[in-house]
């Protein structure tokens, strides 16, 4: 049962919803994909706040999905509950941390799924599995009843096999949500290419933007505030969230999770304060860029998904294009697009704060253009 940690028999005709197992569901223990948390977890006394809309709509929760342990890494494998299998190629990582949610929608085991996104955890598995996912604006969706990783960065968002699944999930998270009737027309093209970036993915994004008929303008940012400070903030806050598990049950954590938490515990308050200052500077840069266009565009990942077992720990290449928009708090949509390789690429569109409606309305134009 590598896609799900827990499954449920359902009845009725409501939409099938898969829920990442860091989101509380009344009567069910929340494991966070961790043996240490599973050992201490009690059945949740109440649903997480983000489940209220799904309950009201009669959604059928088909299961709680597997993930990278405690939502800590972008790989998506799990030593305790098995590895969700990438439907595009079982040899490749499914992407994390919301790996089970991406696989559930890709394999039609759910109509939509909830994931969390702190450094790319909705968008990275979407890119790896050829599906769609929406990182919501920081603060838009309540995190009450969601196991924290980094409280300055955490978000909950919907995932789907395609944009329709994402919109459905957003409507369950926020009843009344409707994509914008008018799509963006001017898109700013960002490039943040490291030495390992695959040009095929850049070409796929450029082709998709051209086929959708957007006016594309080049946008340059100074990436230094993100590159220097983002990891310090996320690992320090992860330590604050999970150090009790590290101290009371270290054998219930994988070695990579233990290492990451231990590193976070070594950072001093000055480094965290510097990260928060840089976060504000970076947010202003992204806001300024969005004042010159309606949306920003870049590949969701700078590389195709690596093979399972070839990377471990926090491979910063995997978060290079997604983490910046957790750091800034902006919403971002990952959509599959054709590439000249055997695997699809993934286009990431980034919108202004509260711009999920515009992202989904514009995503529909892209999806139709590349179909």
C-alpha positions as CSV (number, residue, x, y, z in Angstrom):
1,X,0.0,0.0,0.0
2,X,2.7,2.5,-1.0
3,X,0.4,5.2,-2.4
4,X,-1.8,5.3,0.8
5,X,-1.0,4.9,4.4
6,X,-4.7,4.3,5.3
7,X,-7.6,3.6,2.9
8,X,-11.3,3.9,3.5
9,X,-14.4,2.3,2.0
10,X,-16.7,5.0,0.7
11,X,-20.3,5.3,-0.5
12,X,-22.2,7.9,-2.3
13,X,-21.5,9.8,-5.5
14,X,-19.4,12.7,-4.2
15,X,-15.9,13.4,-5.6
16,X,-13.1,11.1,-4.5
17,X,-10.6,12.9,-2.3
18,X,-7.2,11.7,-1.2
19,X,-5.7,13.5,1.8
20,X,-2.0,13.8,2.7
21,X,-1.3,12.1,6.0
22,X,-0.2,15.3,7.8
23,X,-3.9,16.6,7.7
24,X,-6.0,15.5,10.6
25,X,-9.1,13.5,9.9
26,X,-11.4,12.8,12.8
27,X,-11.0,9.4,14.4
28,X,-7.8,8.6,12.4
29,X,-4.2,8.9,13.7
30,X,-2.0,11.3,11.7
31,X,1.3,9.6,11.0
32,X,3.2,12.2,8.9
33,X,4.8,9.2,7.2
34,X,7.0,8.8,10.2
35,X,7.3,5.8,12.5
36,X,8.1,8.1,15.4
37,X,4.9,10.1,14.9
38,X,2.9,7.0,14.3
39,X,3.9,5.5,17.6
40,X,2.6,8.5,19.6
41,X,-0.3,9.5,17.4
42,X,-3.8,9.2,18.8
43,X,-7.0,9.3,16.7
44,X,-7.6,12.9,15.8
45,X,-10.3,14.6,17.9
46,X,-11.5,16.7,15.0
47,X,-11.0,17.3,11.3
48,X,-8.4,19.8,10.1
49,X,-10.1,23.0,9.2
50,X,-9.3,22.5,5.5
51,X,-11.6,19.5,5.4
52,X,-14.7,21.4,6.2
53,X,-15.6,22.3,2.6
54,X,-15.0,18.7,1.4
55,X,-17.3,17.4,4.2
56,X,-20.0,19.9,3.3
57,X,-19.8,18.8,-0.4
58,X,-20.1,15.1,0.4
59,X,-16.6,14.3,-0.9
60,X,-15.6,10.7,-0.4
61,X,-12.2,10.5,1.3
62,X,-10.6,7.4,-0.2
63,X,-7.5,7.4,2.0
64,X,-4.7,9.3,3.7
65,X,-1.7,9.4,1.3
66,X,1.9,8.5,1.8
67,X,4.6,11.1,1.8
68,X,8.3,11.8,2.4
69,X,8.7,11.4,6.1
70,X,7.3,14.5,8.0
71,X,7.1,16.3,4.7
72,X,10.8,17.1,5.0
73,X,12.3,16.3,1.5
74,X,11.4,16.7,-2.2
75,X,12.2,13.0,-3.1
76,X,8.9,11.4,-2.1
77,X,10.2,8.0,-0.9
78,X,9.5,6.5,2.5
79,X,11.4,3.9,4.5
80,X,8.5,3.1,6.8
81,X,5.5,2.9,4.5
82,X,7.0,2.1,1.1
83,X,7.6,4.2,-1.9
84,X,4.8,5.6,-4.0
85,X,5.5,4.5,-7.5
86,X,6.0,7.1,-10.2
87,X,3.3,6.2,-12.9
88,X,5.5,7.6,-15.7
89,X,8.5,5.3,-14.8
90,X,8.8,3.2,-11.7
91,X,12.5,3.7,-11.7
92,X,12.1,7.4,-11.1
93,X,11.4,9.3,-7.8
94,X,7.7,10.3,-7.5
95,X,8.8,13.7,-6.0
96,X,8.0,14.9,-2.6
97,X,6.9,15.4,-0.2
98,X,3.3,14.9,-1.4
99,X,4.2,11.9,-3.4
100,X,1.2,9.7,-2.6
101,X,-1.2,12.5,-3.5
102,X,0.3,12.9,-6.9
103,X,0.3,9.2,-7.6
104,X,-3.3,8.8,-6.4
105,X,-4.6,11.3,-8.9
106,X,-2.3,10.1,-11.7
107,X,-3.5,6.5,-11.3
108,X,-7.2,7.6,-11.0
109,X,-7.5,6.4,-7.4
110,X,-8.8,9.9,-6.6
111,X,-10.5,12.7,-8.5
112,X,-8.5,15.3,-6.5
113,X,-6.0,15.3,-3.6
114,X,-4.8,17.6,-0.9
115,X,-1.0,18.1,-0.5
116,X,1.1,20.5,1.5
117,X,3.7,22.7,-0.1
118,X,6.6,24.2,2.0
119,X,9.4,24.2,-0.6
120,X,7.6,22.7,-3.5
121,X,5.9,19.6,-2.1
122,X,2.8,20.0,-4.2
123,X,4.5,21.1,-7.4
124,X,7.6,18.8,-7.4
125,X,5.6,15.5,-7.3
126,X,3.2,17.0,-9.9
127,X,6.2,17.7,-12.2
128,X,7.7,14.2,-11.5
129,X,4.4,12.4,-12.1
130,X,3.0,14.4,-15.1
131,X,0.1,15.8,-13.1
132,X,-1.1,19.3,-12.0
133,X,-0.8,21.0,-8.6
134,X,-1.4,24.4,-7.0
135,X,0.6,25.9,-4.2
136,X,-1.8,28.4,-2.6
137,X,-1.0,31.8,-1.3
138,X,0.6,31.7,2.1
139,X,-2.2,32.1,4.7
140,X,-5.1,31.6,2.2
141,X,-6.0,28.1,3.4
142,X,-6.2,27.4,7.2
143,X,-3.4,25.2,8.6
144,X,-5.3,24.4,11.8
145,X,-5.1,20.6,12.3
146,X,-2.1,20.2,9.8
147,X,1.2,18.9,11.2
148,X,3.6,21.7,10.7
149,X,7.0,21.7,9.0
150,X,7.9,25.4,8.6
151,X,5.3,27.7,9.9
152,X,6.6,30.7,7.9
153,X,6.3,28.7,4.6
154,X,3.7,25.9,5.0
155,X,0.6,25.9,2.7
156,X,-2.1,23.3,1.7
157,X,-3.2,23.0,-1.9
158,X,-5.0,20.8,-4.4
159,X,-3.6,18.3,-6.8
160,X,-5.2,16.7,-9.8
161,X,-4.5,14.6,-12.9
162,X,-5.2,17.8,-14.8
163,X,-6.4,21.3,-14.2
164,X,-10.0,20.2,-13.7
165,X,-8.8,18.1,-10.7
166,X,-7.0,21.1,-9.3
167,X,-10.0,23.3,-9.6
168,X,-12.2,20.7,-8.0
169,X,-9.8,20.4,-5.1
170,X,-9.7,24.2,-4.7
171,X,-13.5,24.3,-4.7
172,X,-13.5,21.8,-1.9
173,X,-10.9,23.7,0.0
174,X,-12.7,27.0,-0.6
175,X,-16.4,26.6,-1.5
176,X,-17.4,29.1,-4.2
177,X,-13.9,29.2,-5.8
178,X,-14.2,30.0,-9.6
179,X,-11.3,30.4,-12.1
180,X,-11.0,33.8,-13.6
181,X,-13.1,34.2,-16.8
182,X,-10.2,36.2,-18.4
183,X,-6.8,34.7,-18.6
184,X,-3.5,36.5,-18.3
185,X,-2.1,37.8,-21.6
186,X,1.3,39.1,-20.5
187,X,3.7,36.6,-18.8
188,X,7.1,37.3,-17.4
189,X,9.7,34.7,-18.2
190,X,12.1,33.9,-15.4
191,X,15.3,31.9,-15.8
192,X,17.2,30.5,-12.8
193,X,19.4,27.9,-14.4
194,X,22.1,26.1,-12.5
195,X,24.8,23.9,-14.1
196,X,22.6,20.8,-14.0
197,X,19.6,22.4,-15.7
198,X,18.2,20.6,-18.7
199,X,17.6,22.8,-21.7
200,X,14.8,20.5,-22.9
201,X,12.7,21.7,-20.0
202,X,13.3,25.3,-20.8
203,X,12.4,24.7,-24.4
204,X,9.2,22.9,-23.4
205,X,8.1,25.9,-21.3
206,X,8.9,28.4,-24.1
207,X,7.0,26.3,-26.6
208,X,3.9,26.1,-24.3
209,X,3.9,29.8,-23.7
210,X,4.1,30.5,-27.5
211,X,1.3,28.0,-28.3
212,X,-0.9,29.6,-25.7
213,X,-0.4,33.0,-27.4
214,X,1.0,35.0,-24.5
215,X,3.0,38.1,-24.8
216,X,6.2,37.0,-23.1
217,X,8.6,39.5,-21.5
218,X,12.0,38.6,-19.9
219,X,12.2,39.3,-16.2
220,X,15.4,39.2,-14.2
221,X,15.6,38.8,-10.4
222,X,18.5,38.9,-7.9
223,X,18.2,35.3,-6.5
224,X,20.7,35.9,-3.7
225,X,18.2,36.4,-0.9
226,X,16.5,33.1,-1.7
227,X,19.7,31.2,-2.4
228,X,21.4,32.3,0.8
229,X,18.7,32.2,3.4
230,X,15.8,30.0,2.4
231,X,17.3,26.7,3.7
232,X,18.2,28.3,7.0
233,X,14.6,29.3,7.6
234,X,13.1,26.0,6.6
235,X,15.4,23.7,8.5
236,X,15.3,25.8,11.7
237,X,11.5,25.8,11.7
238,X,11.5,22.1,10.9
239,X,13.6,21.6,14.0
240,X,11.1,23.6,16.0
241,X,8.3,21.5,14.8
242,X,9.8,18.1,15.1
243,X,12.7,18.2,17.7
244,X,10.5,16.4,20.3
245,X,10.3,13.4,18.0
246,X,14.1,13.6,17.5
247,X,14.7,13.7,21.2
248,X,12.2,11.0,22.3
249,X,12.3,8.5,19.5
250,X,15.3,9.0,17.2
251,X,15.1,5.4,16.0
252,X,11.6,6.1,14.6
253,X,13.1,8.7,12.2
254,X,15.2,7.9,9.1
255,X,18.8,8.9,9.1
256,X,18.3,11.7,6.6
257,X,15.4,13.2,8.6
258,X,17.5,13.0,11.8
259,X,20.4,14.7,10.0
260,X,18.2,17.5,8.7
261,X,16.6,18.1,12.1
262,X,20.0,18.1,13.9
263,X,21.3,20.6,11.4
264,X,18.3,22.9,12.1
265,X,19.0,22.7,15.8
266,X,22.5,24.1,15.3
267,X,21.4,27.3,13.6
268,X,21.4,30.4,15.8
269,X,18.8,33.1,16.2
270,X,20.9,35.6,14.2
271,X,20.8,33.4,11.1
272,X,17.0,33.0,11.4
273,X,16.6,36.8,11.8
274,X,18.7,37.3,8.7
275,X,16.5,34.8,6.8
276,X,13.3,36.6,7.8
277,X,14.8,39.9,6.7
278,X,15.8,38.4,3.3
279,X,12.3,36.9,3.0
280,X,10.8,40.4,3.0
281,X,13.3,41.6,0.5
282,X,12.6,38.7,-1.8
283,X,8.9,39.1,-1.5
284,X,9.2,42.7,-2.6
285,X,11.3,41.7,-5.6
286,X,8.6,39.2,-6.8
287,X,5.8,41.8,-6.2
288,X,7.8,44.3,-8.3
289,X,8.2,41.7,-11.1
290,X,4.5,41.0,-11.1
291,X,3.8,44.7,-11.4
292,X,5.4,44.5,-14.9
293,X,3.4,41.5,-16.0
294,X,0.4,39.4,-14.9
295,X,2.1,36.1,-14.2
296,X,5.6,34.7,-14.1
297,X,6.7,31.5,-15.8
298,X,9.6,29.1,-15.5
299,X,10.0,25.3,-15.4
300,X,8.7,23.7,-12.3
301,X,11.9,21.6,-12.1
302,X,15.2,22.4,-13.7
303,X,15.8,18.7,-14.3
304,X,13.8,15.5,-15.1
305,X,13.1,13.3,-12.1
306,X,16.2,11.3,-11.1
307,X,16.2,7.6,-10.4
308,X,15.2,6.3,-7.0
309,X,18.4,5.7,-5.0
310,X,20.6,8.1,-6.9
311,X,19.9,11.1,-4.5
312,X,19.2,11.4,-0.8
313,X,18.7,14.2,1.6
314,X,17.8,17.7,0.5
315,X,19.0,17.9,-3.2
316,X,18.7,21.6,-3.7
317,X,18.3,21.2,-7.4
318,X,14.8,19.9,-6.8
319,X,13.6,23.0,-5.0
320,X,15.5,25.6,-7.0
321,X,12.4,26.7,-8.9
322,X,9.7,26.0,-6.4
323,X,11.2,27.1,-3.0
324,X,11.5,30.8,-4.1
325,X,7.7,31.2,-4.1
326,X,7.3,29.6,-0.7
327,X,9.9,32.1,0.5
328,X,7.8,34.9,-1.1
329,X,4.4,33.5,-0.3
330,X,3.0,33.7,-3.8
331,X,0.7,31.1,-5.4
332,X,2.1,28.9,-8.1
333,X,0.6,26.4,-10.5
334,X,2.4,23.4,-12.0
335,X,1.0,22.1,-15.3
336,X,2.3,19.2,-17.5
337,X,3.5,20.3,-20.9
338,X,4.9,18.2,-23.8
339,X,8.6,18.0,-24.2
340,X,11.0,16.6,-26.8
341,X,12.1,13.9,-24.3
342,X,10.3,10.8,-23.3
343,X,8.8,12.5,-20.2
344,X,6.6,15.6,-20.1
345,X,7.9,18.9,-18.9
346,X,6.2,21.0,-16.3
347,X,5.3,24.7,-16.6
348,X,5.2,26.7,-13.4
349,X,3.0,29.8,-13.4
350,X,3.4,32.2,-10.5
351,X,0.7,34.7,-9.6
352,X,0.2,37.7,-7.3
353,X,-0.9,37.1,-3.7
354,X,-4.5,35.8,-3.9
355,X,-4.1,35.1,-7.6
356,X,-5.2,31.5,-7.6
357,X,-8.3,32.4,-9.7
358,X,-6.1,34.0,-12.4
359,X,-3.7,31.1,-12.3
360,X,-6.4,28.5,-12.9
361,X,-8.1,30.6,-15.6
362,X,-4.7,31.0,-17.4
363,X,-3.8,27.4,-16.8
364,X,-6.9,26.4,-18.8
365,X,-5.7,28.3,-21.8
366,X,-2.3,26.6,-21.6
367,X,-3.8,23.2,-21.2
368,X,-6.1,23.6,-24.2
369,X,-3.2,25.0,-26.3
370,X,-0.8,22.1,-25.7
371,X,-3.4,19.3,-25.8
